[in-house]
Amino acid sequence: MTKIAELPRNEAGIAAALEELVQAFGPNLLTGQAIREQHGHTTTWIETQAPDGVVMARSTDDVAQAVRICAAHKVPVIAFGTGTSLEGHVNAPAGGICIDVKQMDQVLEVNAGDLDCRVQPGVTREALNTHLRDQGLFFPIDPGANASLGGMTATRASGTNAVRYGTMKDNVLSLEVVMADGRVIRTGGRARKSSAGYDLTRLMVGSEGTLGIITEITLRLQGIPEAISSARCSFPTVQAACETVMAVIQYGLPVARIELLDADVVKAVNAYSKLTLPETPLLLLEFHGSEAGVREQAETFGMLAEEFGGTGYAATTTPEERNKLWQARHDGYWAVLALRPGCKAVATDVCVPISRLADAVVAAQARAEELKLIAPIVGHAGDGNFHASLLIDMDDADEVARGETFVSWLAELAISMDGTCTGEHGIGQGKRAYLSKELGAAVDVMTTLKAALDPDNILNPGKILPG
């Protein structure tokens, strides 16, 4: 595992805070080793740094009370949803208290006529869409994992539908947030636009728990489309597939999803999901709209793909066939793991302008081969975002080092292309080193904001900002 330096611990403060939290929360304060390690667990190669206690919050008042106690003793506070983040976001490098919000899982309000809803942070995206289904509505952001909406908001999550519906920053109308001193604020209402003051909603979206703890979210919703068509098309090379994506975007074809799978991923998916796709680079697509509209979109894509050597093009509106394809895509992580049993899959992501996608993916494949690494690539290709999942033997120090070299090289490549070191995973602990390279003096402004809103640095310390 990659070790991240620990921060100085406030031992006396932690002991005093734990004593008060026991009085305030009783059995809802958990201090067993297993539960603490679970709440510091990261789904990457960053070493777990467990908190000293876990508060199982059930309400905004619980969160505010826990934060006030920790603030009084200058003790770190880390929010926890489902723990699916990928860059060490939930680690506790200075110890402290984790506030678990998964029991705050109520859909509080659905305003079907206004296409919005209000939810607690522990509601998962799948649970929300199940709740909405009988009203003809859905929430479109789909990062793959069944993440909590609080965590998705805090990390500015994205996913397969981003090319049409945007990311979390485009779909959050307002928030309720507990600040570092325990105050509870609302950042806005349900109006679709506002010129009233600073945009605190966007400031909190993507702040990774370093500026406040989200306790309610007001979200935009969409109507379930009249018709949905899914399609797949194979290509001779990744270059050809990426050039097709660029042509689709430049043509203005309103695809809802357009996903890239390289040959290694297709091979893995075939074995894992019992499919028989040609084991060459593949694009998976989805079109939303009227029956006539999606039929026309599918036909237009077929013509564009043919120009770049696309073969085996097939589109379907059958729900069973569509779900089988997209379930296979979502199971890609587990499928890839089976390519090299016993190894860990370390996922990293970058995002580049769509015109540079082909160059970036081809270069990434070449660099992985040069470093003798297996690094299957999938991408939310419609917005220039792609992921490399390194299959690493964590007992091989040299291989781990080559993996770290690749991750660093890829982040810097994306930045050099006017892209970003992370399109949707966030900075957390894992990518702090690249933030200044990407944003320069803007990081100083972020540091000033952090100091103003959290002067004692108790909210998720050691994340985002360079140490």
Order of alpha helices (4+ residues) and beta strands (2+ residues): alpha-beta-alpha-beta-alpha-beta-beta-beta-beta-alpha-beta-alpha-alpha-alpha-beta-beta-alpha-beta-beta-beta-alpha-beta-alpha-beta-alpha-beta-alpha-alpha-beta-alpha-beta-beta-alpha-alpha-alpha
